[in-house]
């Protein structure tokens, strides 16, 4: 009988590992909870260099423990079958030695072959996870000793068979993402959900950003851009077009109307100003008459400008603006003056404060709009998403374009970062504790492996019976 078979140990649940096929596990003494919190340090990378960061070992959950109990039950079943055929072999051999003819030899042959098959399959299954009987037999304890090579092989396999540009392109094309996304987005409830998620993401991003940093960046960008671009020629072209189209006339009309209304309301102030500026030696009545005359002429002039579109003064304004527009584009002295004025304006602290505060206003406006479900921003975003979804659902050219972008992006990622992705697999496996890895894998596939032992016992017995029968038939 095999010392390492399950059922040979009657230790308590939290004492030594009740699984006789596994070597003693020091973590087991503290129970599953302690094992779940065990941390191991990944081994240092080959060739020296900095050691890898500590990696957490496997955490054994309640489901894992249930699977391990299932493995133990199957081990007991397989071992029980081995003991059964051993007992049958013993009884059949005893019967044959006692002189019973016929069936004992056949039963003994079948039982003997069944034991051989059971032991051979026990050795093969056990050799995957540990050294049978603790003996240093070559090519045993494959998973603990070959864990790193298995991880590297798994990474290479994934890289060659899954991280291929052709495979990724074919898979994305077969999914028909464009049509599916379009049909999904075209539904109002889905568009509402995406809009809400985008609004949440936008609020989060704006909350994380520091106002002082953004204000500094915005202010610097605007100032740098304004300094780098000469504004004179652009202003000149714009003014030239405004004058040519007569757009300035409305401004002149407005100024004339406001000037006339102001003069009507403040006639006394105008006359007082004229009188106050007269020489001290002139009589007061003369100053008053001059003030009244100046006021009347000024009011008449403004009234005529307001009421006469063809007034000479209006023509003079047109000529002045046209000449100034030309100077802004061609006259070097005028352009230099405009640039100096621009620099002086941008350099003023008040202007910089206005530029910096623009971000706060924009940020507040965006956050308010994002939080309001009925805001114009969210309504337009929702309508745009639904429109895009409707187009995607029906427009094959747009579907092909979207899927082409996705295929190109995915192909670029897998071809550019294939090594990093596969190394993530191999490095992660290398960081696992060998014993814990072996026990975890055994918990998940060990139950099926025990069926190999059962099948080996049954198939071995049938094969032994067949060989013995043929041998007897041939006169052996």
C-alpha positions as CSV (number, residue, x, y, z in Angstrom):
1,X,0.0,0.0,0.0
2,X,1.2,3.5,-0.8
3,X,2.1,5.7,2.2
4,X,1.2,8.8,0.2
5,X,-2.3,7.8,-0.7
6,X,-5.2,9.8,0.7
7,X,-6.8,8.5,3.8
8,X,-3.5,7.4,5.4
9,X,-3.5,10.5,7.6
10,X,-6.0,11.2,10.3
11,X,-4.6,14.6,11.4
12,X,-7.0,17.4,12.3
13,X,-8.2,19.9,9.7
14,X,-5.9,22.7,10.9
15,X,-2.9,20.5,11.7
16,X,-0.8,18.9,9.1
17,X,-2.3,18.9,5.6
18,X,-4.7,16.0,5.5
19,X,-3.7,15.4,1.9
20,X,-1.1,12.7,2.0
21,X,-0.1,13.3,-1.6
22,X,1.2,16.8,-0.6
23,X,4.2,17.6,1.5
24,X,3.7,19.2,4.8
25,X,2.7,22.9,4.4
26,X,3.8,25.2,7.2
27,X,1.0,27.7,6.2
28,X,-1.6,25.1,6.9
29,X,-1.0,25.2,10.7
30,X,-2.5,28.7,10.7
31,X,-5.6,27.6,8.8
32,X,-7.0,28.9,5.4
33,X,-7.3,32.4,6.6
34,X,-3.6,32.7,7.3
35,X,-2.8,31.1,3.9
36,X,-5.1,33.7,2.2
37,X,-3.0,36.5,3.6
38,X,0.4,35.0,2.9
39,X,2.7,37.2,0.8
40,X,5.7,36.0,-1.0
41,X,8.5,38.0,-2.5
42,X,9.1,37.3,-6.2
43,X,12.5,36.0,-7.0
44,X,15.1,38.4,-8.4
45,X,15.3,38.6,-12.2
46,X,17.9,36.6,-14.0
47,X,21.1,38.3,-14.7
48,X,21.0,40.5,-11.6
49,X,19.4,43.8,-11.3
50,X,16.8,45.1,-9.0
51,X,14.6,42.5,-7.3
52,X,10.9,42.3,-8.4
53,X,8.3,43.9,-6.2
54,X,6.6,41.5,-3.7
55,X,3.7,39.6,-5.2
56,X,0.8,38.3,-3.2
57,X,0.5,34.6,-3.2
58,X,-2.8,32.9,-4.1
59,X,-5.6,33.6,-1.8
60,X,-7.6,30.4,-0.9
61,X,-11.3,31.2,-1.0
62,X,-14.1,29.1,0.4
63,X,-14.7,27.8,-3.2
64,X,-11.0,26.7,-3.4
65,X,-11.3,24.8,-0.1
66,X,-14.5,23.1,-1.3
67,X,-12.6,22.0,-4.4
68,X,-9.8,20.7,-2.3
69,X,-12.2,18.6,-0.3
70,X,-13.6,17.3,-3.6
71,X,-10.1,16.3,-4.6
72,X,-9.5,14.5,-1.3
73,X,-12.8,12.5,-1.8
74,X,-11.8,11.5,-5.3
75,X,-8.3,10.5,-4.0
76,X,-10.0,8.3,-1.4
77,X,-12.2,6.7,-4.1
78,X,-9.2,6.0,-6.3
79,X,-7.2,4.6,-3.5
80,X,-10.1,2.5,-2.3
81,X,-10.4,1.0,-5.8
82,X,-6.7,0.2,-5.7
83,X,-7.1,-1.5,-2.3
84,X,-10.1,-3.4,-3.7
85,X,-8.2,-4.8,-6.7
86,X,-5.3,-5.6,-4.3
87,X,-7.7,-7.6,-2.1
88,X,-9.2,-9.3,-5.2
89,X,-5.7,-10.2,-6.3
90,X,-4.9,-11.6,-2.9
91,X,-8.1,-13.7,-2.7
92,X,-7.8,-14.9,-6.3
93,X,-4.1,-15.9,-5.8
94,X,-5.1,-17.8,-2.6
95,X,-7.8,-19.6,-4.4
96,X,-5.5,-20.5,-7.3
97,X,-2.8,-21.8,-4.9
98,X,-5.6,-23.7,-3.0
99,X,-6.2,-25.7,-6.2
100,X,-9.2,-24.0,-7.5
101,X,-9.2,-24.3,-11.3
102,X,-10.5,-21.9,-13.9
103,X,-11.6,-18.5,-12.9
104,X,-9.0,-17.6,-10.2
105,X,-6.2,-17.2,-12.7
106,X,-8.3,-14.8,-14.8
107,X,-9.3,-12.8,-11.8
108,X,-5.8,-12.6,-10.5
109,X,-4.4,-11.5,-13.9
110,X,-7.0,-8.8,-14.2
111,X,-6.5,-7.6,-10.6
112,X,-2.7,-7.6,-11.0
113,X,-2.9,-5.5,-14.2
114,X,-5.4,-3.2,-12.5
115,X,-2.9,-2.6,-9.6
116,X,-0.1,-1.9,-12.1
117,X,-2.3,0.5,-14.0
118,X,-3.5,2.2,-10.8
119,X,0.1,2.6,-9.4
120,X,1.4,3.9,-12.8
121,X,-1.3,6.5,-13.0
122,X,-0.9,7.4,-9.4
123,X,2.8,8.0,-10.1
124,X,2.0,10.1,-13.2
125,X,-0.6,12.3,-11.4
126,X,1.5,12.7,-8.3
127,X,4.6,13.6,-10.3
128,X,2.8,16.7,-11.7
129,X,2.6,18.3,-8.2
130,X,5.2,16.7,-6.0
131,X,7.9,14.0,-5.7
132,X,6.2,10.6,-5.2
133,X,7.1,9.2,-1.7
134,X,9.4,12.2,-1.3
135,X,12.0,10.5,-3.5
136,X,14.2,12.8,-5.8
137,X,13.1,11.0,-8.9
138,X,14.0,12.9,-12.1
139,X,11.2,14.6,-14.0
140,X,8.8,14.7,-11.0
141,X,7.2,17.7,-9.2
142,X,6.9,19.2,-12.6
143,X,4.7,22.2,-11.7
144,X,6.8,23.4,-8.8
145,X,10.1,22.9,-10.5
146,X,9.1,23.9,-14.0
147,X,6.8,26.8,-13.0
148,X,8.9,29.5,-14.5
149,X,9.4,27.6,-17.8
150,X,5.7,26.9,-17.9
151,X,5.0,30.7,-17.4
152,X,7.4,31.6,-20.2
153,X,5.9,28.9,-22.5
154,X,2.4,30.2,-21.7
155,X,3.4,33.8,-22.5
156,X,5.0,32.7,-25.8
157,X,1.9,30.7,-26.7
158,X,-0.4,33.6,-26.0
159,X,1.9,36.0,-27.9
160,X,2.1,33.7,-31.0
161,X,-1.5,32.6,-31.1
162,X,-3.5,35.4,-29.6
163,X,-1.4,38.6,-29.9
164,X,-1.2,38.5,-33.7
165,X,-2.3,41.4,-35.8
166,X,-4.2,39.1,-38.2
167,X,-5.9,37.3,-35.4
168,X,-7.0,40.5,-33.7
169,X,-8.2,42.1,-36.9
170,X,-10.2,39.0,-37.8
171,X,-11.8,38.8,-34.4
172,X,-12.8,42.5,-34.3
173,X,-14.1,42.3,-37.9
174,X,-16.2,39.2,-37.0
175,X,-17.7,40.9,-34.0
176,X,-19.4,43.6,-36.2
177,X,-18.7,46.3,-33.5
178,X,-19.9,49.2,-35.6
179,X,-23.4,47.9,-36.2
180,X,-23.8,46.7,-32.6
181,X,-22.6,49.9,-31.1
182,X,-24.8,51.9,-33.5
183,X,-27.9,49.9,-32.6
184,X,-27.2,50.2,-28.9
185,X,-26.5,53.9,-29.0
186,X,-29.6,54.6,-31.1
187,X,-31.8,53.7,-28.1
188,X,-32.7,56.7,-25.9
189,X,-32.1,54.9,-22.6
190,X,-28.6,53.9,-23.7
191,X,-27.8,57.4,-25.0
192,X,-29.0,58.8,-21.6
193,X,-26.7,56.3,-19.8
194,X,-23.6,57.2,-21.9
195,X,-24.4,61.0,-21.6
196,X,-24.6,60.6,-17.8
197,X,-21.4,58.7,-17.7
198,X,-19.6,61.3,-19.8
199,X,-21.0,64.0,-17.6
200,X,-19.7,62.2,-14.5
201,X,-16.3,61.8,-16.1
202,X,-16.1,65.4,-17.2
203,X,-17.0,66.6,-13.7
204,X,-14.4,64.3,-12.2
205,X,-11.7,65.5,-14.5
206,X,-12.5,69.2,-13.9
207,X,-12.6,68.6,-10.1
208,X,-9.2,66.9,-10.2
209,X,-7.5,69.8,-12.1
210,X,-6.0,72.5,-10.0
211,X,-7.4,75.9,-11.0
212,X,-4.1,77.7,-10.4
213,X,-2.2,75.3,-12.7
214,X,-4.9,75.6,-15.5
215,X,-5.1,79.3,-15.1
216,X,-1.3,79.7,-15.4
217,X,-1.3,77.4,-18.5
218,X,-4.2,79.3,-20.2
219,X,-2.7,82.7,-19.4
220,X,0.7,81.7,-20.7
221,X,-0.8,80.1,-23.8
222,X,-2.9,83.2,-24.7
223,X,0.0,85.6,-24.0
224,X,2.5,83.5,-25.9
225,X,0.1,83.2,-28.9
226,X,-0.7,86.9,-28.9
227,X,3.0,87.8,-28.7
228,X,3.9,85.4,-31.6
229,X,1.2,86.8,-34.0
230,X,1.3,90.3,-35.4
231,X,-2.2,91.7,-35.1
232,X,-1.9,94.8,-37.3
233,X,-2.4,93.2,-40.7
234,X,-5.3,91.1,-39.5
235,X,-7.0,94.0,-37.9
236,X,-6.4,96.0,-41.1
237,X,-8.0,93.4,-43.3
238,X,-11.0,93.1,-41.0
239,X,-11.4,96.9,-40.8
240,X,-11.1,97.2,-44.6
241,X,-13.9,94.6,-45.1
242,X,-16.1,96.3,-42.5
243,X,-15.7,99.7,-44.2
244,X,-16.2,98.2,-47.7
245,X,-19.4,96.5,-46.5
246,X,-20.6,99.7,-44.7
247,X,-20.7,97.8,-41.4
248,X,-19.2,100.8,-39.5
249,X,-22.1,103.1,-40.4
250,X,-24.4,101.5,-37.8
251,X,-21.7,102.4,-35.2
252,X,-21.5,106.0,-36.5
253,X,-25.3,106.2,-36.4
254,X,-25.3,105.0,-32.8
255,X,-22.6,107.4,-31.8
256,X,-24.5,110.3,-33.4
257,X,-27.7,109.4,-31.7
258,X,-26.1,109.1,-28.3
259,X,-24.1,112.3,-28.8
260,X,-27.2,114.3,-29.8
261,X,-29.1,112.9,-26.8
262,X,-26.3,113.7,-24.4
263,X,-26.0,117.3,-25.8
264,X,-29.7,117.8,-25.3
265,X,-29.5,116.6,-21.7
266,X,-26.3,118.3,-20.8
267,X,-26.5,121.7,-22.7
268,X,-25.7,123.7,-19.5
269,X,-22.6,121.7,-18.8
270,X,-21.3,122.3,-22.3
271,X,-21.9,126.0,-22.1
272,X,-20.4,126.2,-18.6
273,X,-17.3,124.4,-20.0
274,X,-16.9,126.9,-22.8
275,X,-17.4,129.9,-20.4
276,X,-14.9,128.4,-18.0
277,X,-12.3,128.2,-20.7
278,X,-12.6,131.8,-21.8
279,X,-9.9,134.4,-21.0
280,X,-10.4,136.3,-17.7
281,X,-10.4,139.7,-19.4
282,X,-13.5,139.1,-21.5
283,X,-16.9,140.2,-20.2
284,X,-19.1,137.6,-18.7
285,X,-22.1,138.3,-21.0
286,X,-19.7,137.8,-24.0
287,X,-18.5,134.5,-22.6
288,X,-22.1,133.4,-22.2
289,X,-23.0,134.4,-25.7
290,X,-20.0,132.5,-27.0
291,X,-21.0,129.4,-25.0
292,X,-24.5,129.5,-26.3
293,X,-23.3,129.9,-29.8
294,X,-20.8,127.0,-29.5
295,X,-23.4,124.7,-28.0
296,X,-26.0,125.5,-30.8
297,X,-23.4,124.9,-33.5
298,X,-22.3,121.7,-32.0
299,X,-25.9,120.5,-31.5
300,X,-26.7,121.5,-35.1
301,X,-23.6,119.6,-36.4
302,X,-24.4,116.5,-34.5
303,X,-28.1,116.6,-35.6
304,X,-27.2,117.0,-39.2
305,X,-24.8,114.0,-39.0
306,X,-27.5,112.0,-37.4
307,X,-30.1,112.9,-39.9
308,X,-28.0,113.1,-43.1
309,X,-26.4,109.9,-44.4
310,X,-24.5,111.9,-46.9
311,X,-23.0,114.3,-44.5
312,X,-19.4,115.3,-45.3
313,X,-18.3,114.4,-41.9
314,X,-19.5,110.8,-42.4
315,X,-17.5,110.7,-45.7
316,X,-14.5,111.9,-43.8
317,X,-14.9,109.1,-41.2
318,X,-15.2,106.6,-44.1
319,X,-11.9,108.0,-45.6
320,X,-10.1,107.9,-42.3
321,X,-11.1,104.3,-41.5
322,X,-10.2,103.2,-45.0
323,X,-6.8,104.9,-44.8
324,X,-6.2,103.5,-41.3
325,X,-7.1,100.0,-42.5
326,X,-4.5,100.3,-45.3
327,X,-1.9,101.7,-42.9
328,X,-2.4,98.7,-40.5
329,X,-1.5,96.4,-43.4
330,X,1.3,98.3,-45.1
331,X,2.6,101.1,-43.0
332,X,5.5,99.9,-40.8
333,X,5.3,102.7,-38.3
334,X,1.6,102.1,-37.7
335,X,2.0,98.4,-37.3
336,X,4.9,98.8,-34.8
337,X,2.7,101.2,-32.8
338,X,-0.1,98.6,-32.7
339,X,2.3,95.9,-31.6
340,X,3.6,98.1,-28.8
341,X,0.0,98.9,-27.7
342,X,-0.8,95.2,-27.8
343,X,2.2,94.4,-25.6
344,X,1.3,97.1,-23.1
345,X,-2.3,95.9,-22.9
346,X,-1.3,92.2,-22.4
347,X,1.3,93.2,-19.8
348,X,-1.2,94.9,-17.6
349,X,-2.0,92.9,-14.5
350,X,-5.7,93.6,-14.9
351,X,-5.7,91.9,-18.4
352,X,-3.7,88.9,-17.0
353,X,-6.2,88.5,-14.2
354,X,-9.1,88.6,-16.7
355,X,-7.4,85.9,-18.8
356,X,-6.7,83.7,-15.7
357,X,-10.2,84.1,-14.4
358,X,-11.7,83.0,-17.7
359,X,-10.9,79.4,-16.7
360,X,-12.9,79.7,-13.5
361,X,-15.9,81.0,-15.4
362,X,-15.6,78.3,-18.1
363,X,-15.1,75.5,-15.5
364,X,-18.1,76.6,-13.5
365,X,-20.2,76.9,-16.6
366,X,-19.2,73.3,-17.8
367,X,-19.8,71.7,-14.4
368,X,-23.2,73.4,-14.0
369,X,-24.2,72.2,-17.5
370,X,-22.9,68.7,-16.8
371,X,-24.9,68.4,-13.6
372,X,-28.1,69.6,-15.1
373,X,-29.9,66.8,-17.0
374,X,-31.9,69.4,-19.0
375,X,-28.9,71.6,-19.9
376,X,-28.2,72.4,-23.5
377,X,-24.8,70.7,-23.3
378,X,-26.3,67.4,-22.2
379,X,-29.3,67.6,-24.5
380,X,-27.0,68.2,-27.5
381,X,-24.6,65.4,-26.4
382,X,-27.5,63.0,-26.1
383,X,-28.9,64.0,-29.5
384,X,-25.5,63.7,-31.1
385,X,-25.0,60.2,-29.6
386,X,-28.4,59.0,-30.8
387,X,-27.7,60.5,-34.3
388,X,-24.3,58.8,-34.4
389,X,-25.9,55.5,-33.3
390,X,-28.5,55.7,-36.0
391,X,-25.9,56.4,-38.6
392,X,-23.7,53.6,-37.4
393,X,-26.6,51.1,-37.4
394,X,-27.4,51.8,-41.1
395,X,-24.3,53.3,-42.8
396,X,-22.0,50.4,-43.8
397,X,-19.2,52.8,-44.8
398,X,-19.2,54.4,-41.4
399,X,-19.2,51.0,-39.8
400,X,-16.2,49.9,-41.9
401,X,-14.4,53.1,-41.0
402,X,-15.0,52.7,-37.2
403,X,-14.0,49.0,-37.4
404,X,-10.9,49.9,-39.4
405,X,-9.9,52.4,-36.7
406,X,-10.4,49.8,-34.0
407,X,-8.5,47.1,-36.0
408,X,-5.6,49.4,-36.6
409,X,-5.5,50.5,-33.0
410,X,-5.7,46.9,-31.7
411,X,-3.1,45.7,-34.2
412,X,-0.7,48.5,-33.2
413,X,-1.1,47.6,-29.5
414,X,-0.5,43.9,-29.9
415,X,2.4,44.3,-32.3
416,X,4.1,47.1,-30.4
417,X,3.6,45.8,-26.9
418,X,3.5,42.1,-27.5
419,X,6.7,41.5,-25.5
420,X,5.4,43.6,-22.6
421,X,2.1,41.8,-22.5
422,X,3.7,38.3,-22.7
423,X,6.3,39.3,-20.1
424,X,3.5,40.2,-17.8
425,X,2.3,36.6,-17.9
426,X,5.7,35.1,-17.5
427,X,6.8,37.5,-14.8
428,X,3.6,37.1,-12.8
429,X,3.9,33.3,-12.9
430,X,7.6,33.6,-11.9
431,X,6.5,35.7,-8.9
432,X,4.1,33.0,-7.6
433,X,5.2,30.7,-4.8
434,X,5.9,27.2,-6.3
435,X,4.2,25.2,-3.6
436,X,1.1,27.5,-3.4
437,X,0.9,27.5,-7.2
438,X,1.0,23.7,-7.3
439,X,-1.7,23.4,-4.6
440,X,-3.9,26.0,-6.3
441,X,-3.8,24.2,-9.6
442,X,-4.3,20.8,-8.0
443,X,-7.4,22.1,-6.3
444,X,-8.9,23.1,-9.6
445,X,-7.9,20.1,-11.8
446,X,-7.0,17.4,-9.3
447,X,-10.5,15.9,-9.2
448,X,-10.4,15.2,-12.9
449,X,-6.9,13.8,-12.6
450,X,-8.1,11.3,-10.0
451,X,-10.5,9.9,-12.7
452,X,-7.3,9.0,-14.6
453,X,-6.3,6.8,-11.7
454,X,-9.7,5.2,-11.6
455,X,-9.7,4.7,-15.4
456,X,-6.1,3.3,-15.2
457,X,-7.3,0.7,-12.7
458,X,-10.3,-0.3,-14.8
459,X,-8.5,-0.2,-18.1
460,X,-5.4,-2.0,-16.7
461,X,-7.7,-4.8,-15.3
462,X,-9.4,-5.2,-18.6
463,X,-6.1,-5.2,-20.5
464,X,-4.7,-7.8,-18.1
465,X,-7.7,-10.0,-18.4
466,X,-7.6,-9.8,-22.2
467,X,-3.8,-10.6,-22.3
468,X,-4.3,-13.5,-19.9
469,X,-7.2,-14.8,-21.9
470,X,-5.3,-14.7,-25.2
471,X,-2.3,-16.3,-23.6
472,X,-4.4,-19.2,-22.3
473,X,-6.1,-19.5,-25.7
474,X,-2.7,-19.8,-27.3
475,X,-1.7,-22.5,-24.9
476,X,0.3,-20.4,-22.5
